[in-house]
Amino acid sequence: MRILLLGKSGQVGWELQRALAPLGELIALGREGANGLSGNLEHLDTLRQTVQTLKPDVIVNAAAYTAVDQAEAEAERAERVNAEAPGVLAEEAARLDAWLVHYSTDYVFDGSGITPWCEDDASGPLNIYGATKWRGEQAVRQSGAKHLIFRTQWVYASRGRNFIRTMLRLAGERESLQVINDQVGAPTGAELIADTTAHALRSAIGHPELSGTYHLAARGEATWYGYAVFVIESARRAGSPIKLTHEAIQPVATDAFPTPAQRPRNSRLDMTKLEHTFNLVMPDWRLGVERAMEEMGIG
């Protein structure tokens, strides 16, 4: 089986290189290609030609335009990468009778209420990023290609910049810290996303009836404030030099930090369909965060 992975250098793409390698011949591309191949989702003609040249059995699209606030000013670019490019990939996958794995986001919902979102709930994106990701989903579904669309949220990884490192740096520098406490979701590790993808793909090959949209996230829920407190207190227990006291971490409303793009307050995702279909039990978000902190040398 030949697998084409796009977005190899991103948080999820990096982990997918490890998780997908045992499944077959893996060709991993970033934005900069070679030998006429390219994984740059902004260049649609080259992207189409790359798929036609490689003729993969599976296309895994881990690339996206993820600068949520910047998308408000770069709507055309976000549309090309998040909506038009997945449509191209889906068209080519359908032509090849290949599977397409595509990643989306809880931002396709409006964030209202407190109930976890199910796959068939009505969309209502609050910003351009969410709207382009929704149109990308629609393009994949309408193509007729066999597909696994995974909506995920609050993604982090042990490598590179992330919320964990940011909170620990600030906790070592400041006397007080304000963190948003009215957005709720589940921090979800790139490693978990990659491993779940590989497991689901292994199950889906030969079973086109499993084609569809699934919610993929860690279990449990937290606010950004709760996430920050957990990280800082875990690091303190592990002996990290944390000068910030628990009382000095202040919960604040989203309105305290105005941004160009509006964020959903309720990012809870219902994983029942994913767990039932692929015989999985998703782990609590704290386990993944602790593991990532260990990999970063904390704890």
Secondary structure by P-SEA (a helix, b strand, c coil): cbbbbcccccaaaaaaaaaaccccbbbbbccccccccccccccaaaaaaaaaaacccbbbccccccaaaaaaaaaaaaaaaccaaaaaaaaaaaaacbbbbbbbcccccccccccccccccbbbbccaaaaaaaaaaaaaaacccbbbbbbcccccccccccaaaaaaaaaacccbbbbbccbbbbbccaaaaaaaaaaaaaaacccccccccccccccccccaaaaaaaaaaaaaaaccccccccccccccccccccccbbbbccccccaaaaaaaaccccccaaaaaaaaaaaaccc
